[in-house]
Amino acid sequence: MNRFFLLLLMVLFSGCDKSDLKPDLITMQVADHYQDCTGVGPMKCLLVKINDAPNWTYHYAGIEGFAYEEGFEYKLTVKREKIKNPPADGSSIRYTLVNVIEKIKP
């Protein structure tokens, strides 16, 4: 009986929709300076606006393939995807640079 119940649960969960793991493309503005913030401990965060959001927010995770240079503002196309099994002390979302749309000195 227990094996049947376990098998039934495995079948049910294997058919669950995993669409939330699919990557999406976003536009990200990056400010020209780092900002002090607190994650696991004190650190420096990028300030970003995602998809034309009105306010700057802290970006704790890095952006794979992006070489940030302080003193420049950037507009980027970034692939955002959920990580299936994220580390306990890390982000559950991976950001990967697709394209640098603009790099300007304010």
Jmol script that loads the backbone (N, CA, C; Angstrom):
load data "model"
ATOM      1  N   MET A   1       0.824  -1.190   0.000  1.00  0.00           N
ATOM      2  CA  MET A   1       0.000   0.000   0.000  1.00  0.00           C
ATOM      3  C   MET A   1       0.869   1.254   0.000  1.00  0.00           C
ATOM      4  N   ASN A   2       1.923   1.300   0.852  1.00  0.00           N
ATOM      5  CA  ASN A   2       2.795   2.470   0.906  1.00  0.00           C
ATOM      6  C   ASN A   2       3.523   2.676  -0.410  1.00  0.00           C
ATOM      7  N   ARG A   3       3.943   1.594  -1.042  1.00  0.00           N
ATOM      8  CA  ARG A   3       4.628   1.728  -2.340  1.00  0.00           C
ATOM      9  C   ARG A   3       3.688   2.305  -3.391  1.00  0.00           C
ATOM     10  N   PHE A   4       2.447   1.848  -3.386  1.00  0.00           N
ATOM     11  CA  PHE A   4       1.473   2.353  -4.343  1.00  0.00           C
ATOM     12  C   PHE A   4       1.254   3.850  -4.144  1.00  0.00           C
ATOM     13  N   PHE A   5       1.112   4.273  -2.902  1.00  0.00           N
ATOM     14  CA  PHE A   5       0.897   5.681  -2.585  1.00  0.00           C
ATOM     15  C   PHE A   5       2.098   6.520  -3.023  1.00  0.00           C
ATOM     16  N   LEU A   6       3.304   6.029  -2.757  1.00  0.00           N
ATOM     17  CA  LEU A   6       4.519   6.731  -3.152  1.00  0.00           C
ATOM     18  C   LEU A   6       4.618   6.826  -4.669  1.00  0.00           C
ATOM     19  N   LEU A   7       4.317   5.751  -5.354  1.00  0.00           N
ATOM     20  CA  LEU A   7       4.345   5.742  -6.815  1.00  0.00           C
ATOM     21  C   LEU A   7       3.322   6.732  -7.374  1.00  0.00           C
ATOM     22  N   LEU A   8       2.145   6.769  -6.778  1.00  0.00           N
ATOM     23  CA  LEU A   8       1.109   7.698  -7.213  1.00  0.00           C
ATOM     24  C   LEU A   8       1.565   9.149  -7.045  1.00  0.00           C
ATOM     25  N   LEU A   9       2.179   9.456  -5.917  1.00  0.00           N
ATOM     26  CA  LEU A   9       2.687  10.812  -5.692  1.00  0.00           C
ATOM     27  C   LEU A   9       3.757  11.175  -6.713  1.00  0.00           C
ATOM     28  N   MET A  10       4.652  10.256  -7.006  1.00  0.00           N
ATOM     29  CA  MET A  10       5.717  10.523  -7.983  1.00  0.00           C
ATOM     30  C   MET A  10       5.134  10.809  -9.355  1.00  0.00           C
ATOM     31  N   VAL A  11       4.125  10.045  -9.761  1.00  0.00           N
ATOM     32  CA  VAL A  11       3.489  10.257 -11.063  1.00  0.00           C
ATOM     33  C   VAL A  11       2.799  11.609 -11.109  1.00  0.00           C
ATOM     34  N   LEU A  12       2.079  11.949 -10.036  1.00  0.00           N
ATOM     35  CA  LEU A  12       1.383  13.235  -9.995  1.00  0.00           C
ATOM     36  C   LEU A  12       2.337  14.409 -10.079  1.00  0.00           C
ATOM     37  N   PHE A  13       3.429  14.379  -9.302  1.00  0.00           N
ATOM     38  CA  PHE A  13       4.364  15.499  -9.297  1.00  0.00           C
ATOM     39  C   PHE A  13       5.216  15.563 -10.552  1.00  0.00           C
ATOM     40  N   SER A  14       5.440  14.458 -11.211  1.00  0.00           N
ATOM     41  CA  SER A  14       6.232  14.497 -12.442  1.00  0.00           C
ATOM     42  C   SER A  14       5.474  15.184 -13.561  1.00  0.00           C
ATOM     43  N   GLY A  15       4.162  15.226 -13.456  1.00  0.00           N
ATOM     44  CA  GLY A  15       3.359  15.879 -14.476  1.00  0.00           C
ATOM     45  C   GLY A  15       3.075  17.331 -14.181  1.00  0.00           C
ATOM     46  N   CYS A  16       3.614  17.871 -13.093  1.00  0.00           N
ATOM     47  CA  CYS A  16       3.376  19.272 -12.740  1.00  0.00           C
ATOM     48  C   CYS A  16       3.976  20.194 -13.781  1.00  0.00           C
ATOM     49  N   ASP A  17       3.359  21.334 -13.975  1.00  0.00           N
ATOM     50  CA  ASP A  17       3.827  22.334 -14.919  1.00  0.00           C
ATOM     51  C   ASP A  17       5.126  22.949 -14.433  1.00  0.00           C
ATOM     52  N   LYS A  18       6.142  22.916 -15.271  1.00  0.00           N
ATOM     53  CA  LYS A  18       7.434  23.484 -14.918  1.00  0.00           C
ATOM     54  C   LYS A  18       7.682  24.771 -15.700  1.00  0.00           C
ATOM     55  N   SER A  19       6.609  25.427 -16.157  1.00  0.00           N
ATOM     56  CA  SER A  19       6.755  26.634 -16.958  1.00  0.00           C
ATOM     57  C   SER A  19       7.438  27.754 -16.189  1.00  0.00           C
ATOM     58  N   ASP A  20       7.362  27.725 -14.857  1.00  0.00           N
ATOM     59  CA  ASP A  20       8.011  28.774 -14.077  1.00  0.00           C
ATOM     60  C   ASP A  20       9.527  28.652 -14.119  1.00  0.00           C
ATOM     61  N   LEU A  21      10.057  27.550 -14.661  1.00  0.00           N
ATOM     62  CA  LEU A  21      11.498  27.387 -14.789  1.00  0.00           C
ATOM     63  C   LEU A  21      12.000  27.881 -16.143  1.00  0.00           C
ATOM     64  N   LYS A  22      11.083  28.239 -17.046  1.00  0.00           N
ATOM     65  CA  LYS A  22      11.485  28.705 -18.370  1.00  0.00           C
ATOM     66  C   LYS A  22      12.081  30.107 -18.263  1.00  0.00           C
ATOM     67  N   PRO A  23      13.166  30.347 -19.014  1.00  0.00           N
ATOM     68  CA  PRO A  23      13.788  31.671 -18.955  1.00  0.00           C
ATOM     69  C   PRO A  23      12.941  32.729 -19.665  1.00  0.00           C
ATOM     70  N   ASP A  24      13.101  33.970 -19.257  1.00  0.00           N
ATOM     71  CA  ASP A  24      12.483  35.073 -19.967  1.00  0.00           C
ATOM     72  C   ASP A  24      13.518  36.165 -20.168  1.00  0.00           C
ATOM     73  N   LEU A  25      13.291  37.006 -21.153  1.00  0.00           N
ATOM     74  CA  LEU A  25      14.195  38.122 -21.435  1.00  0.00           C
ATOM     75  C   LEU A  25      13.636  39.385 -20.803  1.00  0.00           C
ATOM     76  N   ILE A  26      14.517  40.127 -20.159  1.00  0.00           N
ATOM     77  CA  ILE A  26      14.127  41.377 -19.523  1.00  0.00           C
ATOM     78  C   ILE A  26      15.071  42.482 -19.974  1.00  0.00           C
ATOM     79  N   THR A  27      14.616  43.711 -19.844  1.00  0.00           N
ATOM     80  CA  THR A  27      15.478  44.871 -20.038  1.00  0.00           C
ATOM     81  C   THR A  27      15.867  45.363 -18.661  1.00  0.00           C
ATOM     82  N   MET A  28      17.154  45.584 -18.469  1.00  0.00           N
ATOM     83  CA  MET A  28      17.647  45.994 -17.154  1.00  0.00           C
ATOM     84  C   MET A  28      18.511  47.239 -17.303  1.00  0.00           C
ATOM     85  N   GLN A  29      18.169  48.286 -16.550  1.00  0.00           N
ATOM     86  CA  GLN A  29      19.016  49.466 -16.452  1.00  0.00           C
ATOM     87  C   GLN A  29      19.899  49.274 -15.228  1.00  0.00           C
ATOM     88  N   VAL A  30      21.179  49.618 -15.358  1.00  0.00           N
ATOM     89  CA  VAL A  30      22.129  49.492 -14.255  1.00  0.00           C
ATOM     90  C   VAL A  30      22.697  50.874 -13.967  1.00  0.00           C
ATOM     91  N   ALA A  31      22.650  51.289 -12.705  1.00  0.00           N
ATOM     92  CA  ALA A  31      23.151  52.608 -12.299  1.00  0.00           C
ATOM     93  C   ALA A  31      24.668  52.677 -12.420  1.00  0.00           C
ATOM     94  N   ASP A  32      25.196  53.890 -12.326  1.00  0.00           N
ATOM     95  CA  ASP A  32      26.625  54.124 -12.530  1.00  0.00           C
ATOM     96  C   ASP A  32      27.479  53.893 -11.289  1.00  0.00           C
ATOM     97  N   HIS A  33      26.877  53.407 -10.210  1.00  0.00           N
ATOM     98  CA  HIS A  33      27.636  53.183  -8.977  1.00  0.00           C
ATOM     99  C   HIS A  33      27.051  52.008  -8.194  1.00  0.00           C
ATOM    100  N   TYR A  34      27.893  51.428  -7.358  1.00  0.00           N
ATOM    101  CA  TYR A  34      27.436  50.401  -6.425  1.00  0.00           C
ATOM    102  C   TYR A  34      26.769  51.080  -5.229  1.00  0.00           C
ATOM    103  N   GLN A  35      25.961  50.328  -4.510  1.00  0.00           N
ATOM    104  CA  GLN A  35      25.313  50.831  -3.303  1.00  0.00           C
ATOM    105  C   GLN A  35      25.568  49.842  -2.168  1.00  0.00           C
ATOM    106  N   ASP A  36      25.860  50.351  -0.977  1.00  0.00           N
ATOM    107  CA  ASP A  36      25.997  49.475   0.177  1.00  0.00           C
ATOM    108  C   ASP A  36      24.667  48.775   0.438  1.00  0.00           C
ATOM    109  N   CYS A  37      24.729  47.476   0.705  1.00  0.00           N
ATOM    110  CA  CYS A  37      23.523  46.708   1.008  1.00  0.00           C
ATOM    111  C   CYS A  37      23.920  45.558   1.933  1.00  0.00           C
ATOM    112  N   THR A  38      22.932  44.825   2.389  1.00  0.00           N
ATOM    113  CA  THR A  38      23.201  43.701   3.275  1.00  0.00           C
ATOM    114  C   THR A  38      22.536  42.455   2.731  1.00  0.00           C
ATOM    115  N   GLY A  39      23.346  41.435   2.454  1.00  0.00           N
ATOM    116  CA  GLY A  39      22.842  40.133   2.048  1.00  0.00           C
ATOM    117  C   GLY A  39      23.108  39.183   3.194  1.00  0.00           C
ATOM    118  N   VAL A  40      23.990  38.225   2.973  1.00  0.00           N
ATOM    119  CA  VAL A  40      24.442  37.359   4.059  1.00  0.00           C
ATOM    120  C   VAL A  40      25.220  38.200   5.063  1.00  0.00           C
ATOM    121  N   GLY A  41      25.880  39.213   4.557  1.00  0.00           N
ATOM    122  CA  GLY A  41      26.613  40.190   5.359  1.00  0.00           C
ATOM    123  C   GLY A  41      26.665  41.489   4.579  1.00  0.00           C
ATOM    124  N   PRO A  42      27.387  42.487   5.067  1.00  0.00           N
ATOM    125  CA  PRO A  42      27.518  43.738   4.314  1.00  0.00           C
ATOM    126  C   PRO A  42      28.190  43.491   2.959  1.00  0.00           C
ATOM    127  N   MET A  43      27.691  44.146   1.929  1.00  0.00           N
ATOM    128  CA  MET A  43      28.238  43.969   0.589  1.00  0.00           C
ATOM    129  C   MET A  43      27.890  45.178  -0.270  1.00  0.00           C
ATOM    130  N   LYS A  44      28.339  45.175  -1.502  1.00  0.00           N
ATOM    131  CA  LYS A  44      28.000  46.198  -2.484  1.00  0.00           C
ATOM    132  C   LYS A  44      27.059  45.575  -3.511  1.00  0.00           C
ATOM    133  N   CYS A  45      25.973  46.268  -3.814  1.00  0.00           N
ATOM    134  CA  CYS A  45      24.988  45.788  -4.774  1.00  0.00           C
ATOM    135  C   CYS A  45      24.916  46.732  -5.965  1.00  0.00           C
ATOM    136  N   LEU A  46      24.545  46.179  -7.103  1.00  0.00           N
ATOM    137  CA  LEU A  46      24.194  47.021  -8.238  1.00  0.00           C
ATOM    138  C   LEU A  46      22.808  47.598  -7.974  1.00  0.00           C
ATOM    139  N   LEU A  47      22.552  48.778  -8.479  1.00  0.00           N
ATOM    140  CA  LEU A  47      21.217  49.355  -8.477  1.00  0.00           C
ATOM    141  C   LEU A  47      20.643  49.145  -9.866  1.00  0.00           C
ATOM    142  N   VAL A  48      19.448  48.551  -9.943  1.00  0.00           N
ATOM    143  CA  VAL A  48      18.866  48.229 -11.243  1.00  0.00           C
ATOM    144  C   VAL A  48      17.396  48.635 -11.306  1.00  0.00           C
ATOM    145  N   LYS A  49      16.940  48.816 -12.529  1.00  0.00           N
ATOM    146  CA  LYS A  49      15.518  48.963 -12.845  1.00  0.00           C
ATOM    147  C   LYS A  49      15.218  47.896 -13.881  1.00  0.00           C
ATOM    148  N   ILE A  50      14.190  47.105 -13.628  1.00  0.00           N
ATOM    149  CA  ILE A  50      13.841  46.022 -14.545  1.00  0.00           C
ATOM    150  C   ILE A  50      12.583  46.389 -15.311  1.00  0.00           C
ATOM    151  N   ASN A  51      12.674  46.252 -16.639  1.00  0.00           N
ATOM    152  CA  ASN A  51      11.526  46.520 -17.527  1.00  0.00           C
ATOM    153  C   ASN A  51      10.873  47.868 -17.244  1.00  0.00           C
ATOM    154  N   ASP A  52      11.678  48.912 -17.235  1.00  0.00           N
ATOM    155  CA  ASP A  52      11.192  50.291 -17.073  1.00  0.00           C
ATOM    156  C   ASP A  52      10.493  50.559 -15.742  1.00  0.00           C
ATOM    157  N   ALA A  53      10.872  49.846 -14.709  1.00  0.00           N
ATOM    158  CA  ALA A  53      10.331  50.117 -13.366  1.00  0.00           C
ATOM    159  C   ALA A  53      10.719  51.540 -12.970  1.00  0.00           C
ATOM    160  N   PRO A  54       9.890  52.215 -12.175  1.00  0.00           N
ATOM    161  CA  PRO A  54      10.185  53.609 -11.823  1.00  0.00           C
ATOM    162  C   PRO A  54      11.280  53.780 -10.769  1.00  0.00           C
ATOM    163  N   ASN A  55      11.494  52.759  -9.926  1.00  0.00           N
ATOM    164  CA  ASN A  55      12.437  52.899  -8.814  1.00  0.00           C
ATOM    165  C   ASN A  55      13.622  51.947  -8.935  1.00  0.00           C
ATOM    166  N   TRP A  56      14.760  52.403  -8.422  1.00  0.00           N
ATOM    167  CA  TRP A  56      15.948  51.559  -8.373  1.00  0.00           C
ATOM    168  C   TRP A  56      15.781  50.518  -7.267  1.00  0.00           C
ATOM    169  N   THR A  57      16.259  49.306  -7.521  1.00  0.00           N
ATOM    170  CA  THR A  57      16.252  48.250  -6.517  1.00  0.00           C
ATOM    171  C   THR A  57      17.639  47.636  -6.440  1.00  0.00           C
ATOM    172  N   TYR A  58      17.941  47.018  -5.302  1.00  0.00           N
ATOM    173  CA  TYR A  58      19.219  46.330  -5.135  1.00  0.00           C
ATOM    174  C   TYR A  58      19.225  45.046  -5.962  1.00  0.00           C
ATOM    175  N   HIS A  59      20.363  44.791  -6.595  1.00  0.00           N
ATOM    176  CA  HIS A  59      20.552  43.532  -7.324  1.00  0.00           C
ATOM    177  C   HIS A  59      21.691  42.791  -6.629  1.00  0.00           C
ATOM    178  N   TYR A  60      21.332  41.761  -5.883  1.00  0.00           N
ATOM    179  CA  TYR A  60      22.302  41.027  -5.064  1.00  0.00           C
ATOM    180  C   TYR A  60      23.089  40.009  -5.884  1.00  0.00           C
ATOM    181  N   ALA A  61      22.456  39.407  -6.870  1.00  0.00           N
ATOM    182  CA  ALA A  61      23.098  38.374  -7.687  1.00  0.00           C
ATOM    183  C   ALA A  61      23.902  39.029  -8.804  1.00  0.00           C
ATOM    184  N   GLY A  62      24.901  38.344  -9.290  1.00  0.00           N
ATOM    185  CA  GLY A  62      25.664  38.854 -10.417  1.00  0.00           C
ATOM    186  C   GLY A  62      24.904  38.655 -11.722  1.00  0.00           C
ATOM    187  N   ILE A  63      25.500  39.131 -12.791  1.00  0.00           N
ATOM    188  CA  ILE A  63      24.959  38.924 -14.132  1.00  0.00           C
ATOM    189  C   ILE A  63      26.057  38.229 -14.924  1.00  0.00           C
ATOM    190  N   GLU A  64      25.845  36.963 -15.239  1.00  0.00           N
ATOM    191  CA  GLU A  64      26.862  36.183 -15.943  1.00  0.00           C
ATOM    192  C   GLU A  64      27.197  36.834 -17.293  1.00  0.00           C
ATOM    193  N   GLY A  65      28.480  36.980 -17.558  1.00  0.00           N
ATOM    194  CA  GLY A  65      28.936  37.540 -18.821  1.00  0.00           C
ATOM    195  C   GLY A  65      28.974  39.055 -18.867  1.00  0.00           C
ATOM    196  N   PHE A  66      28.616  39.718 -17.773  1.00  0.00           N
ATOM    197  CA  PHE A  66      28.576  41.181 -17.734  1.00  0.00           C
ATOM    198  C   PHE A  66      29.755  41.704 -16.930  1.00  0.00           C
ATOM    199  N   ALA A  67      30.574  42.533 -17.574  1.00  0.00           N
ATOM    200  CA  ALA A  67      31.729  43.151 -16.914  1.00  0.00           C
ATOM    201  C   ALA A  67      31.350  44.594 -16.571  1.00  0.00           C
ATOM    202  N   TYR A  68      30.835  44.786 -15.367  1.00  0.00           N
ATOM    203  CA  TYR A  68      30.393  46.098 -14.922  1.00  0.00           C
ATOM    204  C   TYR A  68      31.585  47.014 -14.699  1.00  0.00           C
ATOM    205  N   GLU A  69      31.470  48.247 -15.179  1.00  0.00           N
ATOM    206  CA  GLU A  69      32.499  49.262 -14.976  1.00  0.00           C
ATOM    207  C   GLU A  69      31.837  50.448 -14.286  1.00  0.00           C
ATOM    208  N   GLU A  70      32.206  50.676 -13.034  1.00  0.00           N
ATOM    209  CA  GLU A  70      31.605  51.760 -12.271  1.00  0.00           C
ATOM    210  C   GLU A  70      31.865  53.088 -12.977  1.00  0.00           C
ATOM    211  N   GLY A  71      30.868  53.981 -12.936  1.00  0.00           N
ATOM    212  CA  GLY A  71      30.980  55.271 -13.612  1.00  0.00           C
ATOM    213  C   GLY A  71      30.213  55.304 -14.924  1.00  0.00           C
ATOM    214  N   PHE A  72      29.660  54.174 -15.331  1.00  0.00           N
ATOM    215  CA  PHE A  72      28.854  54.100 -16.548  1.00  0.00           C
ATOM    216  C   PHE A  72      27.473  53.552 -16.204  1.00  0.00           C
ATOM    217  N   GLU A  73      26.451  54.080 -16.887  1.00  0.00           N
ATOM    218  CA  GLU A  73      25.106  53.521 -16.801  1.00  0.00           C
ATOM    219  C   GLU A  73      24.920  52.596 -17.989  1.00  0.00           C
ATOM    220  N   TYR A  74      24.188  51.532 -17.749  1.00  0.00           N
ATOM    221  CA  TYR A  74      23.985  50.524 -18.789  1.00  0.00           C
ATOM    222  C   TYR A  74      22.501  50.265 -18.986  1.00  0.00           C
ATOM    223  N   LYS A  75      22.173  49.898 -20.212  1.00  0.00           N
ATOM    224  CA  LYS A  75      20.865  49.325 -20.520  1.00  0.00           C
ATOM    225  C   LYS A  75      21.174  47.981 -21.165  1.00  0.00           C
ATOM    226  N   LEU A  76      20.631  46.911 -20.577  1.00  0.00           N
ATOM    227  CA  LEU A  76      20.980  45.554 -20.980  1.00  0.00           C
ATOM    228  C   LEU A  76      19.746  44.746 -21.343  1.00  0.00           C
ATOM    229  N   THR A  77      19.943  43.752 -22.187  1.00  0.00           N
ATOM    230  CA  THR A  77      18.982  42.675 -22.339  1.00  0.00           C
ATOM    231  C   THR A  77      19.567  41.505 -21.563  1.00  0.00           C
ATOM    232  N   VAL A  78      18.781  40.963 -20.642  1.00  0.00           N
ATOM    233  CA  VAL A  78      19.259  39.919 -19.742  1.00  0.00           C
ATOM    234  C   VAL A  78      18.277  38.752 -19.759  1.00  0.00           C
ATOM    235  N   LYS A  79      18.822  37.549 -19.780  1.00  0.00           N
ATOM    236  CA  LYS A  79      17.986  36.353 -19.644  1.00  0.00           C
ATOM    237  C   LYS A  79      17.866  36.053 -18.157  1.00  0.00           C
ATOM    238  N   ARG A  80      16.632  35.921 -17.692  1.00  0.00           N
ATOM    239  CA  ARG A  80      16.360  35.627 -16.285  1.00  0.00           C
ATOM    240  C   ARG A  80      15.706  34.245 -16.227  1.00  0.00           C
ATOM    241  N   GLU A  81      16.303  33.362 -15.419  1.00  0.00           N
ATOM    242  CA  GLU A  81      15.727  32.024 -15.304  1.00  0.00           C
ATOM    243  C   GLU A  81      15.827  31.512 -13.877  1.00  0.00           C
ATOM    244  N   LYS A  82      14.812  30.801 -13.453  1.00  0.00           N
ATOM    245  CA  LYS A  82      14.809  30.221 -12.118  1.00  0.00           C
ATOM    246  C   LYS A  82      15.740  29.019 -12.098  1.00  0.00           C
ATOM    247  N   ILE A  83      16.452  28.870 -11.000  1.00  0.00           N
ATOM    248  CA  ILE A  83      17.356  27.746 -10.811  1.00  0.00           C
ATOM    249  C   ILE A  83      16.559  26.633 -10.141  1.00  0.00           C
ATOM    250  N   LYS A  84      16.630  25.450 -10.712  1.00  0.00           N
ATOM    251  CA  LYS A  84      15.817  24.339 -10.220  1.00  0.00           C
ATOM    252  C   LYS A  84      16.152  23.980  -8.769  1.00  0.00           C
ATOM    253  N   ASN A  85      17.430  23.833  -8.439  1.00  0.00           N
ATOM    254  CA  ASN A  85      17.863  23.490  -7.080  1.00  0.00           C
ATOM    255  C   ASN A  85      18.920  24.494  -6.629  1.00  0.00           C
ATOM    256  N   PRO A  86      18.493  25.694  -6.214  1.00  0.00           N
ATOM    257  CA  PRO A  86      19.474  26.734  -5.858  1.00  0.00           C
ATOM    258  C   PRO A  86      20.212  26.392  -4.567  1.00  0.00           C
ATOM    259  N   PRO A  87      21.424  26.910  -4.417  1.00  0.00           N
ATOM    260  CA  PRO A  87      22.142  26.716  -3.155  1.00  0.00           C
ATOM    261  C   PRO A  87      21.413  27.462  -2.036  1.00  0.00           C
ATOM    262  N   ALA A  88      21.565  26.982  -0.820  1.00  0.00           N
ATOM    263  CA  ALA A  88      20.861  27.567   0.322  1.00  0.00           C
ATOM    264  C   ALA A  88      21.247  29.027   0.542  1.00  0.00           C
ATOM    265  N   ASP A  89      22.486  29.383   0.239  1.00  0.00           N
ATOM    266  CA  ASP A  89      22.951  30.751   0.488  1.00  0.00           C
ATOM    267  C   ASP A  89      23.027  31.584  -0.787  1.00  0.00           C
ATOM    268  N   GLY A  90      22.380  31.136  -1.861  1.00  0.00           N
ATOM    269  CA  GLY A  90      22.468  31.854  -3.131  1.00  0.00           C
ATOM    270  C   GLY A  90      21.101  32.221  -3.674  1.00  0.00           C
ATOM    271  N   SER A  91      21.119  32.886  -4.792  1.00  0.00           N
ATOM    272  CA  SER A  91      19.891  33.318  -5.445  1.00  0.00           C
ATOM    273  C   SER A  91      19.182  32.135  -6.093  1.00  0.00           C
ATOM    274  N   SER A  92      17.870  32.223  -6.188  1.00  0.00           N
ATOM    275  CA  SER A  92      17.095  31.198  -6.880  1.00  0.00           C
ATOM    276  C   SER A  92      16.891  31.578  -8.346  1.00  0.00           C
ATOM    277  N   ILE A  93      17.475  32.709  -8.741  1.00  0.00           N
ATOM    278  CA  ILE A  93      17.353  33.194 -10.114  1.00  0.00           C
ATOM    279  C   ILE A  93      18.738  33.442 -10.684  1.00  0.00           C
ATOM    280  N   ARG A  94      18.955  33.005 -11.926  1.00  0.00           N
ATOM    281  CA  ARG A  94      20.221  33.242 -12.632  1.00  0.00           C
ATOM    282  C   ARG A  94      19.974  34.320 -13.683  1.00  0.00           C
ATOM    283  N   TYR A  95      20.886  35.287 -13.739  1.00  0.00           N
ATOM    284  CA  TYR A  95      20.834  36.359 -14.720  1.00  0.00           C
ATOM    285  C   TYR A  95      22.024  36.203 -15.656  1.00  0.00           C
ATOM    286  N   THR A  96      21.757  36.213 -16.972  1.00  0.00           N
ATOM    287  CA  THR A  96      22.808  36.051 -17.968  1.00  0.00           C
ATOM    288  C   THR A  96      22.684  37.161 -19.002  1.00  0.00           C
ATOM    289  N   LEU A  97      23.790  37.842 -19.267  1.00  0.00           N
ATOM    290  CA  LEU A  97      23.794  38.924 -20.254  1.00  0.00           C
ATOM    291  C   LEU A  97      23.525  38.371 -21.646  1.00  0.00           C
ATOM    292  N   VAL A  98      22.602  39.014 -22.350  1.00  0.00           N
ATOM    293  CA  VAL A  98      22.329  38.686 -23.743  1.00  0.00           C
ATOM    294  C   VAL A  98      22.939  39.758 -24.643  1.00  0.00           C
ATOM    295  N   ASN A  99      22.748  41.039 -24.248  1.00  0.00           N
ATOM    296  CA  ASN A  99      23.184  42.142 -25.103  1.00  0.00           C
ATOM    297  C   ASN A  99      23.340  43.419 -24.281  1.00  0.00           C
ATOM    298  N   VAL A 100      24.386  44.177 -24.571  1.00  0.00           N
ATOM    299  CA  VAL A 100      24.522  45.531 -24.012  1.00  0.00           C
ATOM    300  C   VAL A 100      23.892  46.473 -25.030  1.00  0.00           C
ATOM    301  N   ILE A 101      22.757  47.048 -24.667  1.00  0.00           N
ATOM    302  CA  ILE A 101      22.054  47.959 -25.555  1.00  0.00           C
ATOM    303  C   ILE A 101      22.726  49.324 -25.550  1.00  0.00           C
ATOM    304  N   GLU A 102      23.128  49.763 -24.352  1.00  0.00           N
ATOM    305  CA  GLU A 102      23.677  51.103 -24.213  1.00  0.00           C
ATOM    306  C   GLU A 102      24.636  51.150 -23.036  1.00  0.00           C
ATOM    307  N   LYS A 103      25.717  51.892 -23.199  1.00  0.00           N
ATOM    308  CA  LYS A 103      26.675  52.159 -22.133  1.00  0.00           C
ATOM    309  C   LYS A 103      27.021  53.636 -22.241  1.00  0.00           C
ATOM    310  N   ILE A 104      26.630  54.403 -21.206  1.00  0.00           N
ATOM    311  CA  ILE A 104      26.850  55.857 -21.280  1.00  0.00           C
ATOM    312  C   ILE A 104      27.515  56.367 -20.002  1.00  0.00           C
ATOM    313  N   LYS A 105      28.261  57.444 -20.159  1.00  0.00           N
ATOM    314  CA  LYS A 105      28.868  58.151 -19.030  1.00  0.00           C
ATOM    315  C   LYS A 105      27.929  59.291 -18.682  1.00  0.00           C
ATOM    316  N   PRO A 106      27.275  59.241 -17.500  1.00  0.00           N
ATOM    317  CA  PRO A 106      26.295  60.302 -17.169  1.00  0.00           C
ATOM    318  C   PRO A 106      26.948  61.637 -16.869  1.00  0.00           C
TER     319      PRO A 106
END
end "model"
wireframe off; spacefill off
backbone 0.3
color backbone group
